[in-house]
């Protein structure tokens, strides 16, 4: 199964909208890609970037 985890640089380059950027960075450091839990990582990513998540939801609704 291919990892859905973005590169480390994308986490630090993206604006921390939700204040959870440090948690997301700590998660990435503590959980190597092969054993990482993609569901938890995805949840932390959504918490750190709520505006981006909302934009993706709007795009999905517009194309549906």
Secondary structure, DSSP 4 states (H G I P E B T S, - for coil): ----PPPHHHHHHS--SSS-HHHHHHHHHHS-GGG--HHHHHHHHHHHTHHHHHHHHHHHHHH-
